[in-house]
Amino acid sequence: MGVDHQIAFFLRESAAPEPERRVAALKGLGRRGGAEHAPVLTGAAADPEPSVRAAAARALGRLGVPEAGREVLPSLMGDADPGVRSRACVAATRLGLDDPPVVEAFAGLLSDPDRHVRIVALEALAALGVPGDATALTALLGDPDPSVWGRARTLLYVCKDDEAVRTEVIRTAREGAGAARARALEELPRQCTERLVDALLDGLRDPHPRVRLQAARRLLRVEQPQVQDRLAEALRTERDPEAAAVLLRGLGDRADGRLCDAAVPWLRDPVAGPPAARLLGVLGTDAAATHLRTALADRTVPGRARAACATEIGAGGRWDAVWLLLPLLDDPDDDLRAGVLDGLEHLVENGLRLWERHPVARALAAHLATDPRHVWRTRNALWGLTQALPAVRRLADTTDSGEVRAAALSLLDGDDATDEHARQDVRRFLRFLGDPHEPVRYEAVLGLRRWVDANGSWPPGPEHHRDRLTALAGDPSPRLRAAATDLLAASGPGRSGPG
């Protein structure tokens, strides 16, 4: 059947008594017809069947005749049927209609009861780059559907320089309710905080936890003493874990003993527990330290909170810190072990007591070989602990784990030509240039670089080691190529070669 015959068939069918036949005919005209058939489609816009009206809207969008679209699409966008409204929005967008009646119709659909229609209207307004109705658009920040409020937030950002939009967002931040107010506060630029202090202080008592959270985030940047006092008061009365976590993190740098009692109840919470532990660690009082030790010993406290307590106990460095942490190195909770290792790292970095060094060195060196989840955390805790070096060297020579071997090599200095242990470390670096594991080869190259930088020459050894290094300069690993190339340059002309 030729196109002319198809068109003639569609025109006859567009007047068929069955709605299904009229729908099929209108779709066909939209695909095959021309501008001269637009009147048939605009006439179908008044059909009593919603499916036919929706098909007419869709066909007008496909036909590509803007004048016909302007004639009927705004009224279809106000149709009683949501499917018709949605199709009309899509058609108007496809035709690029941007005249005031169409924009007004889009704006009216921002409050549509059908979520799909709201989404289509938002996408259409975004394509035009206009807010439509600033009040209705801002109200959508409180929509329960993320697909709606997320698009509304994006459009508000696109239109942020529109005076009506700015005014409405500020009004919602001051006076709005629930999620809309919370998201309006989130969207406001930082420079708006000072002019909103009174409203934000009121927001600390808002019944919606997200409003309290956003109000706290903004007020924590305000240095006024009375504002900080109100935030401390808000922490004492807060019951939402996320809002409490924001307050605990923000107030955690204040050595205010009055915060201790407000922080302690949150130690048992998986969300607010870690910042509560950090705040107690900053306070550093005997009472705070006691609460940290109690929470660390309580196995009913969530692992992340106990981990934060362990880290703060290590950072505090009290007399019993080492003996509290070492027994927990083998705890089955991954989070807790991570916190214990971080706490031990603080202790090593700040300087262990003489009688603590060997027990810590033995425990950490053994842990390096047995905790694959936290190899590099354990390595960080070992950094600078010379008492662990003999065990670390044995581990580098005997472990089957490439990651553990790499971590062990990273702890070896190899930079003192007068030290036999350092010369042995250099021989390890040379030997492991051919290791099958990329992290091991990389750490071996870095170890050799430490030797070259300290001694001004390539370490003594067979010539084939330099050939192996030259080959590593072409390794698939970018970081290994860069490290090998730098080492070749550092030990190149003007330096002593391998002897």
N, C-alpha and C positions, 0 to 999 in steps of 0.2 A: 504494500500500500504506500503510495507516495505521500509527501508532506501535505499537499493540498487536500488529498482524500482524508488524511488523518485529522487535519484541521476541521474539515467539514463534519467529520464524525464527532469530534469533541464539541463542536457548536450544537449539534443536535442533542447530544447526551447531556449538555449543560442544562437542558430544560426537562430532563427525564423525571418521572414521578418519584423514583427511588433516590433517597439521599446518597447512597453509596455510588450510584452511577454519576450523579452530579459532582461528587467529590473527585472521582477518577477523571471526569472530563476537565474540570478546572485544573487539576494537576497537569494534564496533558497540554492544555493551553499555555500554562506557565512555562513548560519546557519547549514547546514547538511554535507557540504563537508569536505574533508581533504586536507593535503598538496599536494597530487597528482593532485588536481584540480586547484592549483594556476595558472598554465599556461593559463587556460581558462580565469581567471579573469584578468591576466596581458594582455592577448590579447584583452580583451574587453576594456582596457584602451585606445585603439586607435579607438574605435567605433565613427562613425560620429555624433551620437546623444548625446548631453550633459547629458540627463537623464540616458543613459546607462553607460557613463563614471563615473557619480556620483555613480551609483549603484555598479560599479566595485570597486571604491575606498572604499565604505562602506563595501562591502563584503570582501575585503582584510583585512580591520581592524578586522572584525569578525573572519576571518579564522585563524588569528594568526600565519602567516608565515612571519617573519620579512624579510627574504631574498627576497621574492616576493615583499614586500612593498618597499624595497630599490630600486628595479628595476624600478618601474613606478611611485611611489607616488611623488617624487620631480618634475617630469614633469607635473603631474596632478595638483600640487600646483601652477603651472604657467598657468593653463588652461584659455582659454578665458572666460569660464562661471563661474560666482561667486559661483554657487551651487557646481560645481565640485571642485573648489579650497577649499571651506569650508569642503566638505566631505573628501578630501584628507588630510587636516590638522588634522581632527579628527581621521582619520585612522592612520596617522603617530604617533600621540600621543598615541593612544591605543596600537600600536605595540611597543612603547618605543624607537622609532628610534631617535638617537642622533648623527649620523655621520655628518660630515661637509656639504654634499650636502643638507641634510634635514634642518639643522640649517640655512643654507644660504637661503633656500627656505622660511622658516618661516620669516627670517629677511626681505626678499623682500616683504612679505605680510603686513608688518607694514604700508606700504604706499598704501595699496590696496584701491580702490575707494569704495568698499563695506564695510559698517560698521561691518556687521556680520563676514566677513572674517578677518578684523582687530582684532575683539574681539577674534576669535578662535586662531589667530596667537599669540596674547598676552597670552592667557591661556596656549598654548602649550609651549611657551618660559618660562613662569612662572613654568610650571611643570618640565622643564629642568634646571631651575635656571640660565639661561644665558640671556644676553640682546639682542642677535642677532645683531642688528645694533644700536649702541649707539646714532648716529645722528637721525635716523628715530624714535627710541624709545622716545627720548627726545622731538622731534617735536610733538609727540602725546599728550604732555601736553596741546597743544593748540587745540586739537580736540574739536569740539562743542558738542559731545556726551559724557555725564558723564560716560556711560558704557565703553567708550574707554579710556578717559583720566584718569579715576579712576584706571583702570587696569594698565595703563602705569605708573602711579605714584607708585603703589604697586610694580611693577617689578623694577622700578628704585631704590626703597628702598632696595629690595632684593639684587640688584647688586651694592649697593652703594660703595662697596670696589673695584669695577672694575675701573681701571685707566681711560679707555676710557669713562666710564659713568661719572666719576667725572669731567673730562675735559669738556665734552659736556654740563653737567648741568651748570657748571660755565660759559662757553661761552654763553649759552642761557640766563643766568641771566644777563650777561653783555650786550649782543648784540641782544638778541632775540626780538620778537615782540608779542604784545598782550597777550593773556591768557597764551601762552607758557612761556613767560618771567616772568609773574606774578607767575605762579606755580613753575617755577624753583627757583625763589627767596624764595618762601615759603618752598621749600624742602632743601635748603642749611643749613648746621649746623651753629650755632651762631658764631663759631670761624672764619667763612669766611667773616664776616661783615667788619672787618678792612681793608682787602685787596680789598674790593669792594666799598669803600667809594665814590670814584669818579664816578663810574658807578651808584651807588645808588642816588647820588645827581643829576645826569642826569635823573634818573628814576623819580624824583619828577616832571619833566616836560613832562613825557611820555604822549602821547595822550590817552593811555588806562588807565582808572581809577583804575583797579586792580593792574597795575604795580605801579602807584603812591602810592596806599595803602600799598603794600608790601615793597616798598622802604622806606616809612615813618616808618613803624613798625621796620625795622632794624635800621634806622638812629636814632630813638628815644633812642636807647641804647648807642649811641656814645656821650660821654660827651664833645667833643670838642666844644668850644663856636661858632666857625664859622659854624659848622654843625647845632647847635641849632638855630642860626640866619637864616640859610637857611630854616629850618623847619617852623619857624615863618613866613617867607616870603611865603612859600608854602601854609600855612593856609590862608593867605590873598588873594591868587589867586585861591584857590581850589573851584571847582563847584560841585563835586560829594559828596553826603551826607555821604556815607560810608567812603570814604577817609578823608573827613573833620572830621568825628567822631573819627577816629584813631588819627589824629593830635590833636584834642581838648583834648582827654583823655591823650595823651602822654605829651602834653605841659601844662596840667592842674595843675601840681604841681609847675610851675614856676610863681612866683609873678611878672610877667612882664606886666606892665601897657599897653605896646604897643599891647598886645593881645586882649585888651578889644574890640576895634573896629572890629577886625577880628571875634570875637566870636558872637557879637550881631546879625548879620544877620541870624545866624543859629538857633537862639532861636525858630523860627517858623517852624523848620523842625522836623518831628517825629523821625528821626534817629539821627541827629546831635544835636538836641535841648537839650537833657539831659546832654551830656558832655559839651555843651556850657554853660549851667547854672552852672555846677560844676566849670568850669574855672572862671566864673565871681564871684562865691562864694569864691574861693580861693583868687582872687584879693582883694576882700573886700573893694574896694574904694567906695566913694559916687556915682560915675558915674555907677559903676557895680551894686550897690544896687538899683539904680533908674531903670536900665534896667530890673532887676529881678522883681521888683514890677510892672513895666509896663506890662511885659509878663504875670505875674500871673493874672493880672486883665483883660487880653484880652482873651475873650472866643473863638476867632478864632485860638488861638495858640493850637496845639495838646495837648491832656491830659497828655501824658508822659512828654512833655517839661514843661508844667505848674507844674506838680508834682515835677520835679527836681528843678524848681524855688522855690516852697514852701519849699522844704527840705533845700535849701541853705539859704533862708530867715530865717528859724528857726536856722540854724547853725550860721548865722551871729549875731543873738541876738540883733538887733537894737531895738530902743524904740517902734517901731510900729509893730514888728513882730507878737506878740500875736494877735493883733487886726486885722491884715491882714489875719491870718490863721484861727482863730476861726469861722468866718462866712462861711468858705468853708468846714467845717466838714461834712455838709449834702449835698454837691454837688453831683449830679447824676453820675459824672464821677468817676469810681472806681480807675483809676490811680491817679487822682488828690487827692482823699481822702487819698490814701496811702502816697503820698508825703507830704500832710498836717500833717498827723500823725507822719511821720518821722521828720518833722520840729518841731512839738511840743515836740517830744521826746528829740531833741537837746536842746530845751529851758528849759525843766524840768531838764534835766541832768546838764546843765550849771548853773542852779539856776534862778528861776523866781523872779521878784520883788514882794514885799509884796502885792501890789494891783493887781497883776496878778494871784496869786495862787488860790484864790477861784473861779474866773471865769473859769480858765483852768480846775480846779478839777471838777467843776459842768459839764462843757461841755464834758469832756472826760468820766466821769462816766456815763453820759446819753448816750454817743455814744457807750460805751461798750455794752449796751443793745439793740442798734438799728441797728448796722452795722455788720451783720453776715459775711460779706466778709473779714473784717479786725479785727476780735476779738483779735487776739494776737498782732497785731500791736498797737491796742488801749491799750492793757494791757502793752506793752512795754513803751508807752508814759506815762502811769500812774505810772510806777515804781518809788518809792521814793516820791511820791506826797501825803504826809500824810493828807492833807486837803480833799482828795477824799475817805479816808477809811470809814467814816460813810456810804456814798452812796454805796460803794463797798460791805460792809457787808450786807446792805439791799438787794442788788442785788443777793448776794450769797444765801440768804434765800428765795427769791421770784421768781427768773427767772425760766422759763420752759426750757431754753436751757442748755444742759449739757456742751457745750463748753464754754458758758459765765460763768456758775457756776465754772468751772475749772479755767478759767482765773481769776475770782474774788478770789478764794481760794489762788491762787499763789501769790496774792498781800498782803495777811494777814501774819503778822509776827508770832504771837503766841509764842513768845520766852521770854517774861518777866513775871515771876510768880507773880510779885507785881502789875501788871497792869490788872484791871478787864476786859478791852477790849481784852487783849491778852488771858486771861482765857476763855472768851467767844469764841474767835477764835478757841482755842483748842477744845472746846466742838463741834464747827462746824466740825472740822476735824474728830473727833470721830464719829459724826453722819453720815458724808458723806462717811465713809469707806464702807457702804453698798449701795452707790448710783449705779443705773443701768448703768451709763456712765463711761467707763474706764478712761477717762481723769480726771474726778472728783475724783474717788478713788485714782488715782495716785497722784494728787495734795494734797489730804487729807493726804496720807502717807508722802509726802515730808514736809507738814506743821508740822506733828507730829515729824518728824526727826529734824526739826529746834528746836522744844521745847526740845527734849531729849538732843541735842547737847548743848543748852544754859543752861539747868537746871540740867543735869546729872541724870534725873530720868524720868520714865514714868509718864505722866500727871494723875492727880486724875480722877477716873471714874470707872464705873462698870467693873467687870472682863471680861464680855463677849466681850468687845472691843478688848482685846488681842486675844481672840479666833477668832474674825473676822479677825484680822491682820494675825494670823497663817493661816487662810484659804486663804488669799490673797497671801501668799507665794507660793501657788499652782495655782495662776490665769493663764489663758491662755496667758495673755499679758506678754512678756518677761521683759519689763521695769518695770511693776508693780510687778512681782515676785521678781526681783532684789531689788527694793526699799523696799518691805515688808521684805524680808530676811535681808537686811542691818539694817532696823529699829529694828527687833527682836534681832539681834546680839548686836546692840548698847544699847538696853534696857534690855539685858539679865542678866546673873550672875554678881553680883557685883553692879547692879543698883537697885534702888527701884522699886518695882512692882506697878501695879495699886492699888490704895487704895480705 
